[in-house]
Amino acid sequence: MVHAYILVQTEVGKSSSVARAVADLPGVSSAEDVTGPYDVIARIEAADVEDLGRLVIAKIQDVPHITRTTTCTVVHVSP
């Protein structure tokens, strides 16, 4: 299983509706409005990196009022 955080920028005043729409997508475990340079942060999970890419490109980036996304894949580094 692959996990990632998706940092989302939205059109002004649209963060709440974008967070709700993203949260309803399969594979999204949470999506919340935040303050700062990003408007929404979502945590997603997928079977592999290819599925993760499909979820971001085909589903999340298709949500209306999103202007930009940044994907931060979770890594587990052993000492």
C-alpha angles and dihedrals in degrees: 000000000000122000129195142171116230114207109205133197116198140187112276112284095010103094096102095051091044092050091051093048093047092046090057094057119104110254095030111113095182142353123187139177112247138179125241131051092335127056102202133022118198129188113213137181132200138171093250143348093274092055090046090054092049091051092052098042102035101034115018098038088049092064110110119252096025110130101177142000133198119197119212110188116208113240129191111213117192117213 
